Amino acid sequence: MGSGSSSGFCHSSSKQESDVDSFEMDLRVRELEERSSHLESLLREAEGQVEQMKKEVDARDKKIDSLIREVHKLKLSNSD
């Protein structure tokens, strides 16, 4: 009978450890989900910044092309 109660105690202890492990895993999962959400937010922000930079580069490229055309026109008109 004594070993039966001892076995019950071990089972209870194992159950508590299992509950603690489960709780810790739940906390870890929540922490990882929060970090994942934060990283996704940062990624979206970075993608927005990249898109804005692409627009700025395209606008500068157009301006440079326009200036190059003007320079060529001036060279042609000066060579006449």
C-alpha positions, -999 to 999 in steps of 0.1 A, spaced: 0 0 0 29 23 8 43 19 -26 9 27 -41 8 61 -24 44 67 -33 35 59 -69 6 83 -67 29 110 -54 53 105 -82 24 107 -107 12 139 -91 47 153 -92 51 143 -129 17 159 -136 28 192 -120 61 191 -139 41 184 -171 18 213 -163 48 236 -157 64 225 -189 32 231 -207 28 265 -192 64 274 -201 59 262 -236 27 283 -239 46 313 -227 74 306 -251 50 302 -280 33 335 -271 66 352 -269 77 339 -303 43 349 -318 48 384 -305 83 386 -319 71 372 -352 43 398 -353 68 426 -345 93 413 -372 64 412 -398 56 448 -389 92 458 -393 93 440 -426 62 458 -439 77 491 -428 110 483 -446 91 472 -477 73 506 -477 106 524 -473 121 504 -502 91 513 -524 95 550 -515 132 548 -523 125 532 -557 101 560 -565 128 586 -555 154 568 -576 131 566 -606 123 603 -603 161 611 -601 168 589 -631 141 608 -651 156 641 -640 191 630 -650 179 618 -684 161 651 -689 193 670 -680 214 648 -703 190 655 -732 192 692 -725 230 690 -725 230 672 -759 206 698 -773 229 726 -761 259 709 -776 241 705 -809 230 741 -809 264 754 -800 281 733 -827 259 750 -854 
